[in-house]
Amino acid sequence: MASKKNESLSKTLIVVVILCLVCAIIVSGAAVGLKPIQQRNAALDMQRNVLDAAGLLQPSTDVVTVFNERVDTKLINLNTLEVVESANDLGPVNYDPIAAANKPAWSSKVPEGKDIAGIGSREDVTKVYFINDEQGDLQTLVLYIRGNGLWGTMYGLIALEPDLSTVRSVNFYEHSETPGLGGEIQNPKWVAQWEGKEIYGENNEEVKFDVVKNPSDENHDIDALSGATLTSNGVDYLITYWFSDQAYGPLLDKIRKGELNNG
């Protein structure tokens, strides 16, 4: 009798194992098959975010067509300030600077005392979006920005005017801030404050942009989010970091001097 029970248990275990293997194969195959679709969707979503930050996105916009016609995507090494054709065997279309920042071999640790944005490491190669006018002159520059908020990292894109100090717009496309409080970084009314504000002071020597309660400097200040002090501080810190000499500062100086081909 015990022998029959053991035999029955063995058969049951074999069936369970086979079912698990079959399910694993199906799930693995589906993941592999869906990966290209997921990558295309992610790329399309980022193109939409770039156009939104640049003020080129309307409800009727053909995202792919407008992006391909208007946006010149370049990979730039932030250490050498040189344009590169690829980074980590990836071209401008597939390269992800955020993913690169999470890999020690592809990034640089932010020096102690300099990491006010709380990002830990900065990618060695970033992706920059140049939008030129019909004459080929720079009209808008779109850059990645990110930094810690209250609950996690806030990811955004900031669009600059040709002087590379005046803000055209900003788009915080991903975050985990509290809805109705820190989550208001996506509120169009709050985002509208950014337009026309200047990142730098005189001669582009110092970051003057400030997120503060009761703004007093109409050129550089925007109003902090009500009830979201830590989120507001996080936005302030991430702008200060990314436009400092630790990140985009030297690159922007080089572009202003016409020493980096943008077309």
Buried (B, 14 or more C-beta within 10 A) or exposed (E): EEEEEEEEEEEEEEEEEEEEEEEEEEEEEEEEEEEEEEEEEEBEEBBBBBBBBBEBBEEEBEBEEBBEEBBBBBBBBBEEBEBBEEBBEBEBEEBBBBEBBEEEEBBBEBEEEBBBBBBEBBBBBBBBBBBBEEEEEBBBBBBBBBBBBBBEBBBBBBBBBBBBBBBBBBBBBBBEBBEEBBBBBBEEEBBEBBBEBBBBBEEBEEBBBBBBEEBEBEEBBBEBBEEBBBBBBBBBBBBBBBBBEBBBBBBBBBBBEEEBEBE
